[in-house]
Amino acid sequence: MTNFLDTLVGILKADERFFADDGTLLRNRVYEASMAVDANLIRLLLRNVDTKKRFFTDVDGVLVFDKVGFGWVINNRQFLPDSYTRYKNRIGLTDSRGDLIYSSNDVVLTFPYKDCVLAGGQTKDDQKRDEVFFNATLAPDEVDRLLYPKVLVGAKRYTAQGTLENVEFDKSDNLIIKGNNLIAISSLLKRYEGAVKCIYIDVPYNTGNDSFGYNDRFNHSSWLTFMKNRLEIAYRLLKREGTIAISVDNYEIAYLLVLLDEIFGKGNRKNIITVKRGSVTGAKVINPGVVNVVEYVILYSKDSAVWKPNRVYAAKGYDNRYNVYIENCDKHFDEWAFKTVLDKWSEVEGVTKSQLKKKYGSDYDAELNRFVIQNIESIARWAALDNNSISEEARIQKQTSINKPDEIIYYPRNDANDYYIRNGDILLFAKDRALEIDGVITFSQPISDIWDDVLPNDLHNEGGVEFKKGKKPEKLLQRILELCTNESDIVVDFFAGSGTTGAVAHKMNRQYILCEQMDYVEDITAQRVHNVLKGEARGVSSNVNWQGGGSFVYCELAKCNQKFIDELAQASSDNQVVALHEKILKTGFISSKIDPKEIDPNAADFAELSLDDKKRFIIELLDMNMLYVNLSDIDDADYRVSEADKAFTRSFYGVDGK
């Protein structure tokens, strides 16, 4: 068999579709090609005498391809490349049809596992951008109760004064949920489907730095499946007029856009916003080529027909067209006296205009802007009246002013600012262009799709919690929520991390739901938002005049098999893993495809596996439909749900105890 398999591999090398970049045979692709009777595969097999004889039968002059026999060879244990997969095959991990796992995952044109559910989870909490995920891919016919609503336990209400136990849920409550985010947001559907105004997520970027290592051969495919499952639920959570905003970098933006076009519709793609995140300094400049200092925020609406974002303005430097200073603007307009802004500034400073530049040097522009803002009521500019954009009566007034160049003609309007016209020009006042932005009066302009004013300055201090490499600036979230939401709207973030979204939403009087699986959720995420309740003054607090107050509820998904996954993540020795193996086999929570009698945790083959492979194998034994306790099982004595947890869960889902 071995020599024949070597021959077969040599034949398949003629088709690059069947091999990864590192030369590894992609057996799934070969298997799927055979099941589809792929023309190129058939030609390759017919060219070789041995494979033609082995896989084709002559029926009345017609060669018939034995795809079942070919599939058996492809899935033969001697074709399996490593001890882990050989061991998995020996004990019989198969799908519902009895086929080996390697042949049960669909490989389609877009990406493998596209129609599956990736019940991935985070199992390392050193820092947000250094997660380790487990990869459990379930085909549609394997997904039974995985996404059913789950029991919620350990609920407590945080207020500025402390925490309260034994609480019930109110529809206006803010919420932080600890647990797998796919399962958490699936549980939200029962209460919040079609009710969320904005979803913001800062997704795992799938780079070498964040250890998103599902499968080296299908890295992007696994990431896409992971995101697809969650985005499909996100779509259902949004209101028709809702928005999803996603932070992503250049590594995955192209893949993510294609996925979002599929789920939300290309016509609902609104913006790809470039966000400046740093300067061309430090370690960045040692890398060859162009220095990368940006990331992106992608905006999609759920339904463009009803999407109505708010007009948001950003601060703008001094507009030097406003170069007229009115000495006595408190007088009647007939008495107004005019100077240039620079003349007035030099008069106030007691120096000449040329000396101003010497005095302030590189700060000249900033100081000029400060002078203009301080005197905003007196600053204006003359602009030509466009005949095409004014009424007939206004044109008459314009002509009158040309005939009387030394006079100002006043022309009142009911639907807009009044006109002051002189010599055919209109007087435009700087105060009409100025807005209060982040608590400061400044010139403004509508935001564009380039945001260079939300830099992560002093980011490590925001929120009063440590969180390496993971925080987003509160200013960024303020901008997104200003654009996409109004007060009391519901905001969801199911990659909550340090809790920036919740902190900003709370300060801006938005209702919010955060989901986070990592153990730091109580010490960092919840603590950060608790600091907000107590009136912490960092981030955008001064911008929105935040004084403190309010509350939120913290709770957790009730664990079933997830607790074994957590214990495996912490196991550091073979003895610990073997003990967990034996413990799991004694429960009723293993996959229905597994025969416990065939699995010996003390077998030699199992002992030969590395510690990481032992952990991977044990995770695959678990029934992934039972990671957490289903709402329907709340009264099952095996799960020992307390009366307090039952009461909170029922109040959340709006069900009674009957």
C-alpha positions as CSV (number, residue, x, y, z in Angstrom):
1,M,0.0,0.0,0.0
2,T,2.8,2.4,0.9
3,N,4.4,2.4,-2.5
4,F,1.1,2.8,-4.2
5,L,0.3,5.8,-1.9
6,D,3.6,7.3,-2.8
7,T,2.7,6.9,-6.5
8,L,-0.7,8.5,-5.9
9,V,0.8,11.5,-4.2
10,G,3.3,11.9,-7.1
11,I,0.4,11.9,-9.5
12,L,-1.6,14.5,-7.5
13,K,1.3,16.9,-7.4
14,A,0.5,17.8,-11.0
15,D,-2.5,19.7,-9.6
16,E,-1.5,22.6,-7.3
17,R,-5.0,22.8,-5.9
18,F,-4.3,19.7,-3.8
19,F,-1.2,21.0,-1.9
20,A,-0.6,23.7,0.6
21,D,2.3,26.2,0.1
22,D,4.5,24.1,2.4
23,G,3.9,21.0,0.3
24,T,1.3,19.3,2.6
25,L,-1.3,17.3,0.8
26,L,-4.8,18.8,1.3
27,R,-6.6,15.6,1.5
28,N,-10.0,17.2,2.0
29,R,-9.7,18.9,-1.4
30,V,-8.7,15.6,-3.1
31,Y,-11.6,13.8,-1.5
32,E,-14.1,16.5,-2.5
33,A,-12.8,16.5,-6.0
34,S,-13.3,12.8,-6.2
35,M,-16.8,13.0,-4.9
36,A,-17.6,15.7,-7.6
37,V,-15.9,13.5,-10.2
38,D,-13.6,16.4,-11.0
39,A,-12.4,16.3,-14.7
40,N,-8.8,17.2,-14.0
41,L,-8.5,14.6,-11.3
42,I,-10.0,12.0,-13.5
43,R,-7.5,12.8,-16.3
44,L,-4.5,12.6,-13.9
45,L,-5.7,9.2,-12.6
46,L,-6.2,7.8,-16.1
47,R,-2.7,8.8,-17.2
48,N,-1.1,6.4,-14.8
49,V,-1.4,2.6,-15.5
50,D,-1.6,1.7,-11.8
51,T,-4.3,4.2,-10.8
52,K,-6.2,3.5,-14.0
53,K,-6.3,-0.2,-13.1
54,R,-7.1,0.4,-9.5
55,F,-9.9,3.0,-9.7
56,F,-11.6,2.4,-13.1
57,T,-13.8,-0.4,-14.4
58,D,-14.5,-1.1,-18.0
59,V,-18.2,-1.4,-18.6
60,D,-19.1,-2.1,-22.2
61,G,-16.2,0.1,-23.4
62,V,-16.9,2.9,-20.9
63,L,-14.5,3.5,-18.0
64,V,-16.4,4.0,-14.7
65,F,-14.6,5.8,-11.8
66,D,-14.8,4.0,-8.4
67,K,-15.0,7.2,-6.3
68,V,-15.9,5.2,-3.2
69,G,-12.8,3.1,-3.5
70,F,-10.7,6.2,-4.2
71,G,-12.2,7.9,-1.1
72,W,-11.3,4.9,1.0
73,V,-7.7,5.1,-0.1
74,I,-7.5,8.9,0.5
75,N,-8.7,8.3,4.0
76,N,-6.6,5.3,4.8
77,R,-4.8,5.6,8.1
78,Q,-1.4,5.3,6.3
79,F,-2.3,8.5,4.5
80,L,-2.7,10.4,7.8
81,P,0.4,12.5,8.4
82,D,0.9,12.5,12.1
83,S,0.4,10.6,15.3
84,Y,-2.5,12.8,16.5
85,T,-4.6,12.2,13.4
86,R,-3.6,8.5,13.3
87,Y,-4.8,8.1,16.9
88,K,-8.0,10.0,16.3
89,N,-8.7,7.7,13.3
90,R,-7.9,4.5,15.3
91,I,-10.5,5.3,17.9
92,G,-13.1,6.1,15.3
93,L,-14.0,9.8,15.5
94,T,-16.5,9.9,12.6
95,D,-19.3,11.9,11.4
96,S,-23.0,10.9,11.3
97,R,-22.5,9.0,8.1
98,G,-19.6,7.0,9.6
99,D,-17.0,8.7,7.4
100,L,-13.7,9.9,8.9
101,I,-13.7,13.5,10.2
102,Y,-11.2,14.4,7.5
103,S,-13.8,13.7,4.9
104,S,-16.8,15.3,6.7
105,N,-15.8,19.0,6.4
106,D,-17.0,20.5,3.1
107,V,-14.4,22.3,1.0
108,V,-16.1,24.8,-1.2
109,L,-15.0,27.4,-3.6
110,T,-15.1,30.2,-1.0
111,F,-13.5,28.6,2.1
112,P,-13.6,25.3,4.0
113,Y,-16.2,25.0,6.8
114,K,-18.2,27.8,5.3
115,D,-21.5,26.1,6.2
116,C,-20.3,25.0,9.6
117,V,-20.3,26.5,13.1
118,L,-16.9,27.3,14.7
119,A,-17.4,27.0,18.4
120,G,-14.1,28.6,19.0
121,G,-13.2,29.9,22.5
122,Q,-10.6,31.9,24.2
123,T,-8.5,29.9,26.7
124,K,-5.6,32.2,27.6
125,D,-5.9,35.6,29.4
126,D,-2.4,36.9,29.5
127,Q,-3.5,39.9,27.3
128,K,-6.2,40.6,24.8
129,R,-4.0,40.2,21.7
130,D,-2.4,37.0,22.8
131,E,-5.3,34.6,22.9
132,V,-5.3,30.9,22.3
133,F,-8.4,29.5,20.8
134,F,-9.8,26.0,20.6
135,N,-11.2,25.0,17.3
136,A,-14.3,22.9,17.2
137,T,-16.0,22.8,13.8
138,L,-19.5,21.5,13.7
139,A,-21.4,20.6,10.5
140,P,-25.0,21.8,10.3
141,D,-26.4,18.4,11.2
142,E,-24.2,18.3,14.3
143,V,-25.5,21.5,15.7
144,D,-28.4,20.6,17.9
145,R,-28.7,22.7,21.0
146,L,-25.4,24.6,20.7
147,L,-27.0,28.0,20.1
148,Y,-30.1,27.6,22.3
149,P,-30.6,30.3,25.1
150,K,-28.4,29.5,28.1
151,V,-28.8,29.7,31.8
152,L,-27.3,32.9,33.4
153,V,-25.7,32.6,36.8
154,G,-23.8,34.7,39.4
155,A,-25.8,37.9,38.6
156,K,-25.0,41.0,40.6
157,R,-25.8,44.7,40.1
158,Y,-23.0,47.2,40.2
159,T,-23.7,50.8,41.3
160,A,-21.5,53.6,42.4
161,Q,-21.9,52.5,46.0
162,G,-21.0,48.8,45.5
163,T,-22.7,45.6,44.3
164,L,-26.0,44.0,45.0
165,E,-26.6,40.2,44.9
166,N,-29.8,38.2,44.2
167,V,-31.1,40.7,41.6
168,E,-33.6,40.4,38.8
169,F,-33.2,41.9,35.3
170,D,-34.9,45.0,34.1
171,K,-35.4,45.8,30.4
172,S,-33.4,49.0,30.7
173,D,-30.4,47.3,32.4
174,N,-26.9,47.5,31.0
175,L,-25.3,44.1,30.9
176,I,-21.9,42.4,31.0
177,I,-21.9,38.6,30.2
178,K,-19.0,36.3,30.8
179,G,-18.9,33.4,28.3
180,N,-18.2,32.2,24.8
181,N,-19.3,35.2,22.6
182,L,-21.0,33.0,19.9
183,I,-23.2,31.4,22.5
184,A,-23.7,34.6,24.5
185,I,-25.0,36.6,21.5
186,S,-27.2,33.6,20.5
187,S,-28.8,33.8,23.9
188,L,-29.4,37.5,23.4
189,L,-31.6,36.8,20.4
190,K,-34.6,35.8,22.6
191,R,-34.8,39.3,24.2
192,Y,-33.0,41.6,21.7
193,E,-33.5,40.3,18.2
194,G,-34.2,43.4,16.0
195,A,-33.7,45.8,18.9
196,V,-30.0,46.8,18.8
197,K,-29.1,50.2,17.2
198,C,-25.3,49.7,16.9
199,I,-22.9,46.8,17.2
200,Y,-19.2,47.7,17.6
201,I,-16.5,45.0,17.6
202,D,-12.7,45.1,17.7
203,V,-12.1,41.7,16.0
204,P,-9.1,39.4,16.5
205,Y,-6.8,40.6,13.7
206,N,-5.5,37.1,12.8
207,T,-1.8,38.1,12.7
208,G,1.2,36.3,14.0
209,N,0.9,38.5,17.1
210,D,-2.5,37.4,18.4
211,S,-2.0,33.6,18.1
212,F,-5.3,33.0,16.2
213,G,-3.9,29.6,15.3
214,Y,-6.8,27.4,14.4
215,N,-5.2,25.5,11.6
216,D,-2.1,26.5,9.6
217,R,-3.5,25.2,6.4
218,F,-6.8,27.0,6.6
219,N,-5.8,30.0,8.7
220,H,-8.0,32.5,6.9
221,S,-10.8,30.0,6.4
222,S,-11.0,29.3,10.1
223,W,-11.0,33.0,10.9
224,L,-13.7,33.7,8.3
225,T,-15.9,30.9,9.7
226,F,-15.3,32.2,13.2
227,M,-16.4,35.7,12.1
228,K,-19.2,34.5,9.8
229,N,-21.1,32.6,12.6
230,R,-21.0,35.7,14.8
231,L,-21.8,38.2,12.1
232,E,-24.9,36.3,11.1
233,I,-26.3,36.6,14.6
234,A,-25.2,40.2,14.8
235,Y,-27.3,40.9,11.7
236,R,-30.3,39.4,13.4
237,L,-29.8,41.5,16.6
238,L,-29.7,44.8,14.7
239,K,-32.8,47.0,14.1
240,R,-33.6,47.8,10.5
241,E,-32.0,51.2,10.9
242,G,-29.0,49.7,12.8
243,T,-25.3,49.9,12.1
244,I,-22.4,47.5,12.6
245,A,-18.9,49.1,13.0
246,I,-15.9,46.9,13.0
247,S,-12.3,47.7,13.7
248,V,-9.9,45.7,11.6
249,D,-6.3,46.1,10.2
250,N,-4.9,45.5,6.7
251,Y,-4.4,41.8,7.2
252,E,-8.0,40.8,7.2
253,I,-9.9,43.7,5.7
254,A,-10.2,42.3,2.2
255,Y,-11.6,38.9,3.5
256,L,-13.9,40.7,6.0
257,L,-15.4,43.0,3.3
258,V,-16.3,40.0,1.1
259,L,-17.9,38.3,4.1
260,L,-19.8,41.4,5.2
261,D,-21.0,41.9,1.6
262,E,-22.5,38.4,1.7
263,I,-24.2,38.8,5.1
264,F,-25.3,42.5,5.0
265,G,-25.4,43.0,1.3
266,K,-22.9,45.1,-0.7
267,G,-25.5,47.9,-1.0
268,N,-25.4,48.3,2.8
269,R,-21.6,49.0,2.8
270,K,-21.4,52.6,4.0
271,N,-17.8,53.5,4.8
272,I,-14.3,52.2,5.1
273,I,-12.8,54.7,7.5
274,T,-9.1,55.1,7.8
275,V,-8.0,55.7,11.4
276,K,-4.6,57.1,12.2
277,R,-3.2,55.1,15.2
278,G,0.3,56.5,15.6
279,S,3.2,58.4,14.1
280,V,6.1,57.5,11.9
281,T,8.4,57.0,14.9
282,G,9.9,54.3,17.1
283,A,10.2,50.7,16.2
284,K,7.9,51.1,13.2
285,V,10.5,52.8,11.1
286,I,13.0,49.9,11.2
287,N,10.7,47.8,9.0
288,P,11.4,48.1,5.2
289,G,9.0,49.9,2.9
290,V,6.0,52.0,3.8
291,V,5.4,52.6,7.5
292,N,2.0,51.4,8.6
293,V,0.3,53.8,11.0
294,V,-3.4,53.2,10.3
295,E,-6.2,50.7,10.8
296,Y,-9.8,50.7,9.6
297,V,-13.3,51.0,10.8
298,I,-15.9,49.4,8.5
299,L,-19.5,50.6,8.6
300,Y,-22.4,48.6,7.3
301,S,-26.1,49.4,7.7
302,K,-28.7,46.7,8.0
303,D,-31.1,48.4,5.7
304,S,-30.0,51.5,3.7
305,A,-33.6,52.5,3.0
306,V,-34.1,53.5,6.7
307,W,-30.5,54.2,7.8
308,K,-30.2,57.7,9.1
309,P,-26.8,58.4,10.7
310,N,-26.2,61.7,12.6
311,R,-24.2,64.5,11.2
312,V,-21.0,64.6,13.2
313,Y,-18.5,67.4,13.2
314,A,-14.8,67.4,13.9
315,A,-12.6,70.3,15.0
316,K,-10.9,72.2,12.3
317,G,-8.0,74.7,12.5
318,Y,-8.5,78.4,11.9
319,D,-10.1,79.2,8.6
320,N,-7.9,82.1,7.4
321,R,-10.7,83.3,5.0
322,Y,-12.3,84.8,8.2
323,N,-9.8,87.7,8.2
324,V,-12.1,90.6,9.1
325,Y,-12.3,91.9,12.7
326,I,-15.3,94.0,13.6
327,E,-14.2,96.5,16.2
328,N,-17.7,97.4,17.5
329,C,-20.0,94.5,16.5
330,D,-22.2,95.4,19.5
331,K,-23.2,98.7,17.6
332,H,-25.7,99.2,14.8
333,F,-24.3,97.7,11.5
334,D,-24.2,101.2,10.0
335,E,-21.5,102.1,12.6
336,W,-19.3,98.9,12.2
337,A,-15.6,99.6,11.8
338,F,-13.4,96.9,10.2
339,K,-9.8,95.8,10.6
340,T,-7.9,92.7,9.5
341,V,-7.6,90.0,12.1
342,L,-3.8,90.2,11.9
343,D,-3.9,94.0,12.5
344,K,-6.1,93.5,15.5
345,W,-3.9,90.7,16.9
346,S,-0.7,92.7,16.5
347,E,-2.4,95.6,18.3
348,V,-3.5,93.4,21.2
349,E,0.0,91.9,21.4
350,G,1.7,95.3,21.1
351,V,4.0,94.1,18.3
352,T,4.1,94.4,14.6
353,K,2.7,91.6,12.4
354,S,6.2,90.5,11.4
355,Q,7.2,90.3,15.0
356,L,4.3,88.0,15.8
357,K,5.9,85.2,13.8
358,K,9.2,85.7,15.5
359,K,7.5,85.8,18.9
360,Y,5.6,82.6,18.5
361,G,7.7,80.6,16.0
362,S,6.3,77.1,15.4
363,D,3.3,78.0,17.7
364,Y,2.2,80.8,15.5
365,D,-0.7,79.0,13.9
366,A,-2.0,77.7,17.2
367,E,-1.8,81.1,18.9
368,L,-3.6,82.8,15.9
369,N,-6.3,80.2,16.2
370,R,-6.6,80.8,19.9
371,F,-6.9,84.5,19.3
372,V,-9.7,84.0,16.7
373,I,-11.6,81.6,18.9
374,Q,-11.4,84.0,21.9
375,N,-12.8,86.8,19.7
376,I,-15.2,84.6,17.6
377,E,-18.1,87.0,17.9
378,S,-16.1,89.8,16.2
379,I,-14.6,87.7,13.4
380,A,-16.2,87.6,9.9
381,R,-15.3,87.5,6.2
382,W,-16.7,89.0,3.0
383,A,-17.8,86.6,0.3
384,A,-19.3,87.1,-3.2
385,L,-23.1,86.6,-3.5
386,D,-23.8,84.0,-6.1
387,N,-26.8,85.0,-8.3
388,N,-27.6,81.4,-9.0
389,S,-28.2,80.6,-5.3
390,I,-30.2,83.6,-4.1
391,S,-33.7,84.8,-4.5
392,E,-34.8,87.6,-6.9
393,E,-35.2,90.0,-4.0
394,A,-31.7,89.2,-2.7
395,R,-30.3,89.9,-6.2
396,I,-32.0,93.3,-6.2
397,Q,-30.4,94.0,-2.8
398,K,-27.1,92.9,-4.2
399,Q,-27.3,95.3,-7.1
400,T,-28.4,98.1,-4.7
401,S,-25.3,97.5,-2.6
402,I,-23.0,97.7,-5.7
403,N,-24.6,101.1,-6.5
404,K,-23.9,102.2,-2.8
405,P,-20.5,100.7,-2.1
406,D,-20.0,102.6,1.2
407,E,-23.1,101.3,2.8
408,I,-24.1,98.0,4.4
409,I,-27.6,96.8,3.3
410,Y,-29.5,94.7,5.8
411,Y,-31.7,92.0,4.3
412,P,-33.7,89.9,6.8
413,R,-34.6,86.2,6.0
414,N,-37.2,84.0,7.7
415,D,-35.6,80.6,6.9
416,A,-31.9,81.4,7.4
417,N,-29.4,83.8,8.8
418,D,-30.0,87.4,7.8
419,Y,-27.8,89.0,5.1
420,Y,-25.5,92.0,5.6
421,I,-24.5,93.0,2.0
422,R,-21.8,95.6,1.0
423,N,-20.7,96.2,-2.6
424,G,-22.2,92.9,-3.8
425,D,-20.6,90.8,-1.1
426,I,-22.2,89.1,1.9
427,L,-20.7,89.2,5.4
428,L,-20.3,85.7,6.9
429,F,-19.7,85.4,10.6
430,A,-17.2,83.0,12.1
431,K,-19.5,82.3,15.0
432,D,-21.9,80.6,12.5
433,R,-19.1,78.2,11.6
434,A,-18.0,77.4,15.1
435,L,-19.3,74.6,17.3
436,E,-18.6,73.3,20.7
437,I,-16.7,70.0,20.2
438,D,-15.5,68.0,23.2
439,G,-16.3,71.0,25.4
440,V,-14.3,73.5,23.3
441,I,-15.6,76.2,20.9
442,T,-13.8,75.7,17.6
443,F,-14.1,75.9,13.8
444,S,-15.6,72.7,12.6
445,Q,-16.3,70.5,9.5
446,P,-18.3,67.4,8.9
447,I,-16.2,64.2,9.6
448,S,-14.8,62.5,6.5
449,D,-13.6,58.9,6.1
450,I,-10.1,59.8,7.4
451,W,-9.9,60.1,11.2
452,D,-6.6,61.5,12.3
453,D,-7.9,63.2,15.5
454,V,-8.6,60.1,17.6
455,L,-5.0,59.1,18.4
456,P,-4.4,56.8,21.3
457,N,-2.8,59.5,23.4
458,D,-2.4,58.6,27.1
459,L,-4.3,55.4,26.2
460,H,-2.7,53.3,29.0
461,N,-4.4,55.5,31.6
462,E,-7.9,55.4,30.2
463,G,-10.5,53.6,32.3
464,G,-8.2,53.2,35.3
465,V,-7.3,49.6,34.3
466,E,-4.2,48.0,32.8
467,F,-4.8,46.3,29.5
468,K,-1.7,45.8,27.2
469,K,-2.1,46.4,23.5
470,G,-5.8,46.0,23.5
471,K,-7.6,49.2,24.3
472,K,-9.2,51.4,21.8
473,P,-9.3,55.2,22.5
474,E,-12.5,56.4,24.1
475,K,-12.5,59.2,21.5
476,L,-12.9,56.6,18.7
477,L,-15.9,55.0,20.4
478,Q,-17.4,58.4,21.1
479,R,-17.2,59.3,17.4
480,I,-18.8,56.0,16.3
481,L,-21.6,56.3,18.9
482,E,-22.3,59.9,18.0
483,L,-22.6,58.9,14.3
484,C,-24.7,55.8,14.7
485,T,-26.8,56.2,17.9
486,N,-28.8,58.5,20.0
487,E,-29.4,58.5,23.8
488,S,-31.1,55.4,25.2
489,D,-30.2,53.3,22.0
490,I,-28.9,49.8,22.7
491,V,-25.2,49.2,21.8
492,V,-23.6,45.7,21.8
493,D,-19.9,44.7,21.8
494,F,-19.2,41.0,21.9
495,F,-15.4,41.3,21.9
496,A,-15.6,43.6,24.9
497,G,-11.9,43.4,26.0
498,S,-11.2,46.1,28.5
499,G,-14.7,47.5,28.2
500,T,-14.1,50.7,26.3
501,T,-17.4,50.4,24.5
502,G,-19.3,50.0,27.7
503,A,-17.5,52.9,29.4
504,V,-18.2,55.3,26.6
505,A,-21.8,54.2,26.0
506,H,-22.5,54.7,29.7
507,K,-21.0,58.2,29.7
508,M,-23.1,59.0,26.6
509,N,-26.4,57.6,28.1
510,R,-26.6,54.6,25.8
511,Q,-27.8,51.2,26.9
512,Y,-25.1,48.6,26.4
513,I,-24.4,44.8,26.4
514,L,-20.8,43.5,26.6
515,C,-19.7,39.9,26.1
516,E,-16.3,38.6,27.1
517,Q,-15.0,35.1,27.8
518,M,-11.7,35.8,29.4
519,D,-11.2,35.5,33.1
520,Y,-10.1,39.2,33.3
521,V,-13.7,40.2,32.6
522,E,-14.5,40.9,36.3
523,D,-11.1,42.4,37.3
524,I,-10.7,44.6,34.2
525,T,-13.9,44.9,32.0
526,A,-16.4,45.1,34.9
527,Q,-14.0,47.1,37.0
528,R,-13.5,49.7,34.3
529,V,-17.2,50.3,33.9
530,H,-17.6,50.3,37.6
531,N,-15.1,53.2,37.7
532,V,-17.3,55.0,35.3
533,L,-20.3,54.7,37.7
534,K,-18.1,56.2,40.4
535,G,-17.4,59.2,38.1
536,E,-13.9,58.5,36.7
537,A,-12.6,61.5,34.8
538,R,-10.4,60.0,32.1
539,G,-11.1,59.5,28.4
540,V,-14.1,61.4,27.1
541,S,-15.5,62.3,30.5
542,S,-14.8,66.0,30.2
543,N,-16.0,66.0,26.6
544,V,-19.5,64.8,27.7
545,N,-19.5,66.4,31.2
546,W,-19.6,63.0,32.9
547,Q,-20.4,63.1,36.6
548,G,-21.0,59.5,37.5
549,G,-24.1,57.4,38.3
550,G,-26.1,54.6,36.8
551,S,-25.7,50.8,37.1
552,F,-25.0,47.6,35.2
553,V,-25.6,43.9,35.8
554,Y,-22.8,41.3,35.6
555,C,-23.6,37.6,35.0
556,E,-22.1,34.5,33.5
557,L,-23.2,31.7,31.2
558,A,-23.7,28.6,33.3
559,K,-20.8,26.2,32.3
560,C,-21.2,22.5,31.5
561,N,-18.4,21.2,29.2
562,Q,-16.8,24.6,29.1
563,K,-15.5,24.0,32.6
564,F,-13.5,21.0,31.3
565,I,-12.0,23.1,28.6
566,D,-11.0,25.7,31.1
567,E,-9.4,23.1,33.3
568,L,-7.5,21.6,30.3
569,A,-6.2,25.1,29.5
570,Q,-4.7,25.3,33.0
571,A,-3.3,21.7,33.0
572,S,0.5,21.6,32.9
573,S,1.3,17.9,33.2
574,D,0.4,14.6,31.6
575,N,-1.0,13.3,34.9
576,Q,-3.4,16.3,35.1
577,V,-4.5,15.7,31.6
578,V,-5.0,11.9,32.0
579,A,-7.0,12.6,35.2
580,L,-9.3,15.0,33.3
581,H,-9.6,12.5,30.5
582,E,-10.9,9.8,33.0
583,K,-13.2,12.4,34.7
584,I,-14.8,13.4,31.4
585,L,-15.3,9.8,30.3
586,K,-17.4,9.2,33.4
587,T,-19.8,12.0,32.6
588,G,-22.6,11.8,30.1
589,F,-21.3,14.9,28.3
590,I,-19.1,13.3,25.5
591,S,-19.9,13.3,21.8
592,S,-22.5,10.9,20.7
593,K,-20.1,9.7,18.0
594,I,-17.7,8.4,20.6
595,D,-17.8,4.9,22.2
596,P,-16.2,5.3,25.6
597,K,-15.3,1.6,25.7
598,E,-12.9,2.2,22.8
599,I,-11.0,5.0,24.5
600,D,-8.3,4.1,27.0
601,P,-6.5,7.2,28.5
602,N,-3.7,4.9,29.6
603,A,-3.2,3.4,26.1
604,A,0.3,3.6,24.6
605,D,-0.9,5.5,21.5
606,F,-2.4,8.2,23.8
607,A,0.7,8.4,25.9
608,E,2.8,9.0,22.8
609,L,1.0,12.2,22.0
610,S,2.4,15.6,23.1
611,L,0.7,17.4,25.9
612,D,-0.9,19.9,23.5
613,D,-2.2,17.1,21.3
614,K,-3.6,15.3,24.3
615,K,-5.5,18.4,25.2
616,R,-6.7,18.9,21.6
617,F,-7.9,15.3,21.5
618,I,-9.8,15.5,24.8
619,I,-11.6,18.7,23.6
620,E,-12.8,16.8,20.6
621,L,-14.3,14.1,22.8
622,L,-16.6,16.7,24.4
623,D,-20.1,17.3,23.1
624,M,-19.9,20.9,21.9
625,N,-23.6,21.2,22.1
626,M,-23.2,21.1,25.9
627,L,-20.5,23.8,26.5
628,Y,-23.1,25.7,28.6
629,V,-26.4,24.8,30.3
630,N,-29.5,25.3,28.2
631,L,-32.4,27.4,29.5
632,S,-34.6,24.3,28.8
633,D,-32.5,22.3,31.3
634,I,-32.7,25.0,34.1
635,D,-34.6,22.6,36.4
636,D,-32.5,19.6,35.7
637,A,-31.0,18.5,39.1
638,D,-27.8,17.4,37.3
639,Y,-26.9,21.1,36.7
640,R,-27.5,22.3,40.3
641,V,-28.8,25.7,39.2
642,S,-29.6,27.8,42.4
643,E,-32.9,29.4,43.0
644,A,-31.4,32.8,42.7
645,D,-29.8,32.0,39.3
646,K,-33.1,30.5,38.2
647,A,-35.0,33.7,39.2
648,F,-32.5,36.0,37.3
649,T,-32.5,33.8,34.2
650,R,-36.2,33.8,34.0
651,S,-36.4,37.5,34.5
652,F,-33.9,38.0,31.7
653,Y,-35.8,35.8,29.2
654,G,-39.2,36.8,30.4
655,V,-40.3,33.3,31.2
656,D,-42.0,32.0,34.4
657,G,-41.1,29.1,36.6
658,K,-43.8,26.8,35.5
